[in-house]
Amino acid sequence: MVFDRIEGFVEAARIGSVSRAAQALYISQPALTARIKSLETELGTQLLVRTARGVRLTDAGEVFLPYAQQALDTLAAGRQHVARLHDGTTEHLTLATPPALSTYVLPPMLWRFRRRWPSVRITLRTCDPADVIRLVLNGDAQLGLGCDTTHPQLASVPLYRDELVLVLAPDHPAAQRSVLQLHDLATEPIIMLPNFEDEIGRILARAGVEPDAITELDSIDAAKSMVVHMLGLALLPLTAVDAELQAGRLVRRDIETVDSISRHVVALRRDDTGEPTGPCAWFLDPTIVYGDERKPAAGDEVPLFTSENSEQHALD
């Protein structure tokens, strides 16, 4: 039941004339007559009868007309929603993200997003990384955020690299040295988060040392508080400690012979949903993370998050 056949029938019924309906649709009268006949053949009944003054609906036509009109209205509404998807006037975007990213990464991204798409409603669902994947796979979230996350049914779009940095309190004795040695980690309590066990374990195994103590926490804010109160050292994402570094509540120190450690923060979406459009597509654009002035050129490596204070490693 092709759209143009239904459209032709509805227009002829509305105007009461096949010839005038053909003019309104910018087609010939024989072409419109053929469309209506094809529709009647498909339905197995006559919908319109000719009269001296034009055409009128048969009983079957009276029954079918509201359904035909509803079909046209539904298609028109669908077109409007697709258009709004592109211009962002009424779109609703649901994001799934782990708590740490929603706290430290999303606010500046959403601020830029809101400036571009002020009418888009955003629902933010915070959950553990496994649930982020589940929500995106089930279609309960159009986009998810994660760190070094991959899944065979998800497209992973790198947004930026977040460096893991060693931080300690400014008054901590170890802060008096511009660079720490690997063996220093054996004499200081380590504040550890579950997601960073592999990185810290690799560093400690390389040093062949056992730390004085390990405190395991499941909150970056709790870890920062412990470090501020000189209860240990911690390896944390630069995005999560940038404000404290800027304010001088924490200091960053390199570890001798240990290369920079970073994680890719990625946006996740189902790979069977086609090309992203409108607000969803713009959310995957690096400008939402860095601003236009820092947008990487095509082919560039995913940029590393930096801040005013991130390059200051030496003692003041």
WOQUIGI-V921154 format. One record per residue. N is the residue number from 1. RES is the residue in one small letter. PSI is psi in whole degrees, 0 to 359 (none if undefined). Layout:
# WOQUIGI-V921154
{{N,RES,PSI} {N,RES,PSI}}
This chain:
# WOQUIGI-V921154
{{1,m,90} {2,v,147} {3,f,316} {4,d,334} {5,r,315} {6,i,317} {7,e,318} {8,g,318} {9,f,313} {10,v,318} {11,e,319} {12,a,320} {13,a,322} {14,r,316} {15,i,329} {16,g,18} {17,s,128} {18,v,320} {19,s,314} {20,r,326} {21,a,321} {22,a,319} {23,q,318} {24,a,329} {25,l,0} {26,y,42} {27,i,170} {28,s,158} {29,q,317} {30,p,324} {31,a,318} {32,l,320} {33,t,319} {34,a,321} {35,r,315} {36,i,319} {37,k,320} {38,s,320} {39,l,317} {40,e,322} {41,t,318} {42,e,320} {43,l,342} {44,g,27} {45,t,159} {46,q,135} {47,l,328} {48,l,145} {49,v,144} {50,r,143} {51,t,174} {52,a,338} {53,r,9} {54,g,233} {55,v,155} {56,r,162} {57,l,140} {58,t,177} {59,d,319} {60,a,321} {61,g,320} {62,e,320} {63,v,319} {64,f,332} {65,l,311} {66,p,328} {67,y,321} {68,a,317} {69,q,320} {70,q,321} {71,a,317} {72,l,319} {73,d,320} {74,t,317} {75,l,319} {76,a,318} {77,a,322} {78,g,319} {79,r,318} {80,q,318} {81,h,323} {82,v,318} {83,a,319} {84,r,331} {85,l,323} {86,h,322} {87,d,354} {88,g,23} {89,t,328} {90,t,20} {91,e,153} {92,h,123} {93,l,127} {94,t,127} {95,l,140} {96,a,134} {97,t,148} {98,p,155} {99,p,320} {100,a,319} {101,l,324} {102,s,334} {103,t,316} {104,y,336} {105,v,316} {106,l,320} {107,p,309} {108,p,328} {109,m,315} {110,l,330} {111,w,314} {112,r,321} {113,f,317} {114,r,326} {115,r,325} {116,r,324} {117,w,69} {118,p,339} {119,s,355} {120,v,127} {121,r,135} {122,i,128} {123,t,125} {124,l,122} {125,r,115} {126,t,134} {127,c,175} {128,d,163} {129,p,322} {130,a,322} {131,d,331} {132,v,313} {133,i,316} {134,r,316} {135,l,319} {136,v,318} {137,l,322} {138,n,355} {139,g,11} {140,d,348} {141,a,132} {142,q,328} {143,l,149} {144,g,156} {145,l,145} {146,g,173} {147,c,119} {148,d,42} {149,t,133} {150,t,155} {151,h,140} {152,p,338} {153,q,6} {154,l,141} {155,a,131} {156,s,117} {157,v,110} {158,p,133} {159,l,313} {160,y,170} {161,r,130} {162,d,119} {163,e,139} {164,l,125} {165,v,148} {166,l,124} {167,v,152} {168,l,168} {169,a,145} {170,p,328} {171,d,1} {172,h,138} {173,p,323} {174,a,340} {175,a,346} {176,q,348} {177,r,138} {178,s,330} {179,v,132} {180,l,150} {181,q,159} {182,l,323} {183,h,343} {184,d,330} {185,l,342} {186,a,344} {187,t,1} {188,e,141} {189,p,140} {190,i,127} {191,i,120} {192,m,139} {193,l,145} {194,p,321} {195,n,346} {196,f,12} {197,e,319} {198,d,315} {199,e,312} {200,i,319} {201,g,321} {202,r,318} {203,i,313} {204,l,321} {205,a,322} {206,r,323} {207,a,342} {208,g,35} {209,v,157} {210,e,128} {211,p,158} {212,d,318} {213,a,153} {214,i,125} {215,t,118} {216,e,126} {217,l,158} {218,d,18} {219,s,128} {220,i,321} {221,d,319} {222,a,320} {223,a,317} {224,k,319} {225,s,319} {226,m,318} {227,v,316} {228,v,324} {229,h,19} {230,m,38} {231,l,6} {232,g,181} {233,l,159} {234,a,145} {235,l,110} {236,l,158} {237,p,140} {238,l,322} {239,t,330} {240,a,337} {241,v,5} {242,d,316} {243,a,319} {244,e,324} {245,l,318} {246,q,321} {247,a,352} {248,g,11} {249,r,339} {250,l,157} {251,v,154} {252,r,138} {253,r,141} {254,d,161} {255,i,126} {256,e,135} {257,t,3} {258,v,120} {259,d,164} {260,s,139} {261,i,128} {262,s,158} {263,r,145} {264,h,123} {265,v,124} {266,v,153} {267,a,136} {268,l,136} {269,r,156} {270,r,137} {271,d,1} {272,d,17} {273,t,8} {274,g,187} {275,e,135} {276,p,146} {277,t,163} {278,g,223} {279,p,322} {280,c,317} {281,a,318} {282,w,330} {283,f,337} {284,l,0} {285,d,136} {286,p,340} {287,t,335} {288,i,336} {289,v,316} {290,y,343} {291,g,158} {292,d,326} {293,e,344} {294,r,15} {295,k,126} {296,p,149} {297,a,162} {298,a,133} {299,g,350} {300,d,152} {301,e,149} {302,v,124} {303,p,152} {304,l,136} {305,f,132} {306,t,162} {307,s,173} {308,e,323} {309,n,354} {310,s,338} {311,e,358} {312,q,98} {313,h,330} {314,a,167} {315,l,145} {316,d,none}}
